[in-house]
Amino acid sequence: MPFRKLPVSCPSIRIAGARQHNLKNISVDIPRDKLVVVCGPSGSGKSTLAFDIVYAEGQRRYVESLSTYARMFLPKMDKPLVDKIEGLSPAISLEQQTTAHNPRSTVGTVTEAYDFLRVFFARLGKVYCPHCGTPIEARAQDEIIADIMNYPEGARIMLMAPIVELQKGTHAERLKKLRAEGFVRVRVATLGSEAQIVNIDEVPALDKNKKHSIDLVVDRLVVRPTMRTRLADSLELALRWGSGRAVVAMEGRPDAVYSTENVCPKCHFTAPSPSPQLFSFNSPQGACPQCLGIGTVLAFDQGLIVPDESLSLRQGALAPFSSPYFMAKYGKAMAALCE
């Protein structure tokens, strides 16, 4: 929301007769809607003007405009020693704090913007596979049904469950299990060859040294408004056999892969669900496994420890041991070690 500007009759904050602390009956005009810097030598009254007069009076007037009940929970500001202040709006003050050096303290944590950003990315962020860049989206079963119902009416689609994906082996036991469960057809594809729809009883012997993909054909449907109930039952079955994933094949368009889990449809990378903890370097869930969320890694650099490998210990081969402090404290012990 844009800030509401005051009328042109109040182009500045006018202070008359300021006598707070070191100020000696000072009158000054401070332009509005501008970046103003108050500077001067120590003790000249800079902080008094900014905090004890402008901020204090602006805050005091704002608090007085609130209800009696609301004023109970806000600190009471004393009226500054000043004759008159015009053009003043409610004010805020940012306190300068000196914090100890902490590798986990950043601009985001000090300003507390980090907490809001973590929630923002957790709620609105989109997950992408770090290996292939494919968007990863977990969808509810109702959302998948609604998407399939939007296919062109009259189109013939095939609903499948991925069983084997680019794995070596004959997969005879898996096919036997599918046959025992009453399924009839599968789609079989060997790496480098075109996929084929075959009866489970007629699947040719698969080369155990080649990678194969097997999709279980759960149902074949014609897209119509009346198919929702049948689609829901078949989709539930496909998701159960496909470990949370289902494939919809339609002639003339690429296969659509749906998942109820955060799994990449191409390389099957499983991503964690976005949460505020995932975006926190102070949480084991979001911290870098290398630096543990600190941002730096302590490691030895042999080139810095031994810059000249041609030197002996007595000649100062170890750079950390050549400092005046070390030599004064441990020089004799080092010399005895070298003898």
C-alpha positions in Angstrom: 0.0 0.0 0.0 1.5 3.4 -1.0 2.0 5.9 1.8 -0.5 8.7 2.0 1.2 12.0 1.4 0.3 15.0 3.5 -1.2 18.1 1.9 1.2 20.6 0.2 0.7 23.0 3.1 2.9 20.7 5.2 6.0 20.2 3.1 8.3 19.8 6.1 8.4 19.0 9.8 8.7 22.4 11.6 10.3 22.4 15.0 10.3 25.7 17.1 12.1 26.3 20.4 13.6 22.9 21.0 15.3 22.9 24.5 15.7 19.2 25.2 19.1 18.2 26.7 21.9 20.0 24.8 19.6 21.8 22.4 19.4 25.6 23.2 16.1 26.9 21.8 16.7 25.4 18.3 14.3 25.9 15.5 14.6 23.8 12.3 12.6 22.7 9.3 13.1 19.0 8.2 11.9 18.2 4.7 9.3 15.5 4.3 9.6 12.5 2.0 13.3 12.9 1.8 16.3 11.1 3.2 17.7 13.4 5.9 21.0 12.9 7.7 21.6 14.6 11.0 25.3 15.1 11.5 27.6 17.1 13.8 30.2 16.7 16.6 29.7 14.5 19.6 27.3 16.1 22.2 25.8 18.6 19.7 22.3 17.1 20.1 21.9 14.9 17.1 20.3 12.0 18.9 18.2 14.4 21.0 16.7 16.0 17.9 16.1 12.7 16.1 14.9 10.4 19.0 14.0 12.6 22.0 12.0 15.2 19.9 10.9 14.0 16.5 10.4 10.3 17.4 9.1 10.9 20.9 6.5 13.5 19.9 5.4 11.5 16.8 5.0 8.4 18.9 3.3 10.3 21.8 0.7 11.8 19.4 0.0 8.5 17.8 -0.5 6.7 21.2 -2.9 9.5 22.3 -5.1 8.9 19.3 -5.7 5.3 20.3 -8.4 4.1 22.7 -7.8 4.0 26.4 -7.6 0.2 26.4 -5.0 0.1 23.6 -2.9 2.7 25.4 -2.6 0.4 28.4 -0.2 -1.9 26.4 2.0 0.8 24.9 4.8 2.7 26.7 4.1 6.3 27.6 6.3 8.9 26.0 7.0 12.2 27.8 6.3 15.4 25.9 9.6 16.9 24.8 10.7 20.4 25.7 9.7 22.2 22.5 7.4 25.2 21.8 5.8 23.8 18.7 6.1 20.9 16.2 4.1 20.9 12.9 3.7 18.4 10.1 4.6 15.4 12.2 3.4 11.9 11.4 3.5 8.7 13.5 7.2 7.7 13.7 9.2 4.5 14.2 12.7 4.2 15.5 15.3 1.6 14.8 17.7 0.9 17.6 21.4 0.4 16.9 22.6 -2.8 18.5 26.2 -4.1 18.8 26.1 -7.8 18.5 28.8 -10.3 19.2 30.5 -12.0 16.3 28.6 -15.1 15.5 28.8 -17.1 12.2 25.1 -17.9 12.5 24.2 -14.2 12.8 23.3 -12.6 9.4 21.5 -9.5 8.2 18.4 -11.7 7.8 18.5 -13.1 11.3 19.2 -9.8 13.0 16.4 -8.0 11.1 14.1 -11.1 11.5 13.4 -11.0 7.8 14.9 -14.5 7.6 11.9 -16.0 9.4 9.4 -14.5 7.0 11.4 -15.5 4.0 11.5 -19.1 5.2 7.8 -19.3 5.5 7.4 -17.5 2.1 9.5 -20.0 0.2 8.0 -23.0 2.0 4.4 -21.9 1.1 4.9 -20.5 -2.4 8.2 -22.1 -3.6 8.3 -24.6 -6.4 10.5 -27.7 -6.1 12.9 -28.6 -9.0 15.0 -31.7 -9.4 18.6 -30.7 -8.7 19.9 -33.3 -11.2 17.7 -32.6 -14.3 15.9 -29.4 -13.5 12.4 -31.0 -13.9 9.7 -29.5 -11.8 8.6 -31.7 -8.9 5.0 -31.4 -7.8 3.1 -33.7 -5.5 -0.6 -33.6 -6.4 -3.6 -34.9 -4.6 -5.6 -37.6 -6.2 -8.6 -35.3 -6.8 -6.3 -32.9 -8.6 -5.0 -35.7 -10.9 -8.6 -36.7 -11.7 -9.5 -33.2 -12.5 -6.5 -32.8 -14.8 -7.3 -36.1 -16.7 -11.0 -35.1 -17.0 -9.8 -32.0 -19.0 -8.4 -34.2 -21.7 -10.2 -33.8 -25.1 -13.6 -35.6 -24.9 -13.6 -38.8 -26.9 -9.8 -39.2 -26.6 -8.6 -42.7 -25.8 -6.2 -42.9 -22.9 -4.3 -45.6 -21.1 -3.7 -45.5 -17.4 -0.6 -47.3 -16.2 1.5 -47.8 -13.1 5.3 -47.8 -13.5 6.7 -51.1 -12.1 10.3 -51.3 -13.5 12.2 -48.3 -14.7 15.5 -48.7 -16.6 16.6 -51.7 -14.5 18.6 -54.7 -15.7 17.2 -58.2 -15.3 14.6 -60.6 -16.6 12.0 -59.4 -14.1 10.3 -62.7 -14.4 9.2 -62.7 -10.7 7.5 -59.3 -11.0 5.6 -60.4 -14.1 4.6 -63.6 -12.4 3.2 -61.6 -9.4 1.3 -59.2 -11.7 -0.2 -62.2 -13.5 -1.3 -63.8 -10.2 -3.0 -60.5 -9.3 -5.2 -60.8 -12.4 -3.6 -58.1 -14.6 -3.5 -58.8 -18.3 -1.3 -56.3 -20.1 2.0 -54.5 -19.6 4.0 -52.0 -21.6 7.6 -53.2 -22.1 10.5 -51.1 -23.4 14.1 -52.0 -23.6 16.6 -49.2 -23.6 17.1 -48.1 -27.2 13.9 -49.7 -28.5 10.3 -48.7 -28.9 7.8 -49.6 -26.2 5.2 -52.3 -26.9 1.9 -53.3 -25.3 1.8 -57.1 -24.8 -0.1 -59.6 -22.8 1.7 -60.6 -19.6 1.7 -64.3 -20.8 3.4 -63.2 -24.1 6.2 -61.0 -22.7 9.3 -62.2 -24.5 12.4 -63.3 -22.5 14.2 -60.1 -21.4 18.0 -59.8 -21.6 19.2 -59.7 -18.1 22.2 -57.5 -19.2 20.0 -54.8 -20.7 17.9 -52.1 -19.0 14.2 -52.4 -19.3 11.1 -50.5 -18.3 7.8 -52.2 -17.5 4.5 -50.3 -17.0 1.4 -52.1 -15.8 -1.7 -51.3 -17.9 -4.4 -50.7 -15.2 -7.2 -49.4 -17.4 -8.0 -48.1 -20.9 -10.6 -45.4 -21.1 -12.4 -43.1 -23.5 -12.6 -39.5 -22.0 -16.2 -38.8 -21.2 -17.9 -36.8 -18.3 -19.4 -40.1 -17.1 -16.0 -41.8 -16.5 -15.1 -40.0 -13.2 -16.0 -42.9 -10.9 -14.2 -45.5 -13.0 -11.2 -43.2 -13.4 -11.0 -42.6 -9.6 -11.0 -46.4 -8.9 -8.4 -47.1 -11.6 -6.2 -44.2 -10.5 -6.2 -45.4 -6.9 -5.1 -48.8 -8.1 -2.4 -47.4 -10.4 -1.0 -45.2 -7.6 -0.9 -48.1 -5.3 1.0 -50.3 -7.7 3.2 -47.5 -8.9 4.3 -46.4 -5.4 2.5 -43.1 -5.6 3.0 -42.6 -9.4 0.8 -43.1 -12.4 1.3 -42.6 -16.1 -1.4 -41.5 -18.6 -0.6 -42.3 -22.2 -2.5 -40.8 -25.1 -1.7 -41.0 -28.8 -0.2 -37.8 -30.2 1.1 -36.4 -26.9 3.9 -37.3 -24.5 3.1 -39.5 -21.5 1.9 -37.5 -18.5 3.4 -38.7 -15.2 1.5 -37.9 -12.0 2.7 -38.4 -8.5 1.3 -38.0 -5.0 4.9 -37.7 -3.7 7.7 -35.2 -4.3 9.4 -37.5 -6.8 11.1 -36.4 -10.1 9.3 -38.0 -13.0 12.5 -38.4 -15.0 15.3 -39.4 -12.7 13.2 -40.4 -9.7 15.0 -38.1 -7.2 12.9 -37.8 -4.0 12.7 -34.3 -2.7 11.7 -33.4 0.8 8.4 -31.5 1.3 9.0 -27.7 1.5 8.9 -26.5 5.1 10.3 -23.5 7.0 12.9 -25.9 8.6 14.2 -26.9 5.1 15.2 -23.2 4.5 16.9 -22.8 7.9 20.7 -23.3 8.2 20.1 -23.7 12.0 18.0 -26.8 11.4 19.5 -30.3 10.6 16.9 -30.6 7.9 18.1 -27.5 6.0 21.8 -27.1 7.1 24.5 -27.8 4.5 26.1 -31.2 5.3 29.6 -29.8 4.6 29.7 -26.6 6.8 26.7 -27.6 9.1 25.1 -24.2 8.5 28.0 -22.1 9.6 29.1 -21.1 6.1 32.8 -21.9 6.5 34.8 -25.1 6.5 38.0 -25.4 8.5 40.6 -27.3 6.5 44.4 -27.6 6.4 46.2 -26.1 3.4 49.5 -27.8 3.0 50.8 -25.0 0.8 50.3 -22.5 3.6 51.7 -24.8 6.3 54.8 -25.8 4.3 55.3 -23.0 1.7 58.9 -24.2 0.8 59.4 -27.9 1.0 63.1 -27.6 0.4 63.6 -26.1 3.9 64.3 -28.2 7.0 62.5 -27.8 10.3 65.4 -25.7 11.7 65.3 -23.5 8.6 61.6 -22.8 9.1 59.8 -25.3 6.9 56.7 -25.1 9.0 55.4 -21.6 8.6 53.1 -21.6 11.7 56.1 -22.6 13.8 58.3 -19.8 12.5 56.5 -16.9 14.2 58.3 -14.9 16.9 55.7 -16.0 19.5 56.2 -19.7 18.8 60.0 -19.4 18.6 60.2 -17.6 21.9 58.0 -20.2 23.6 58.9 -23.4 21.9 62.1 -22.6 20.0 64.4 -24.6 22.3 62.2 -27.6 22.1 62.1 -27.4 18.3 65.9 -27.1 18.2 66.2 -30.1 20.4 63.9 -32.1 18.2 65.9 -31.2 15.1 69.2 -32.4 16.7 
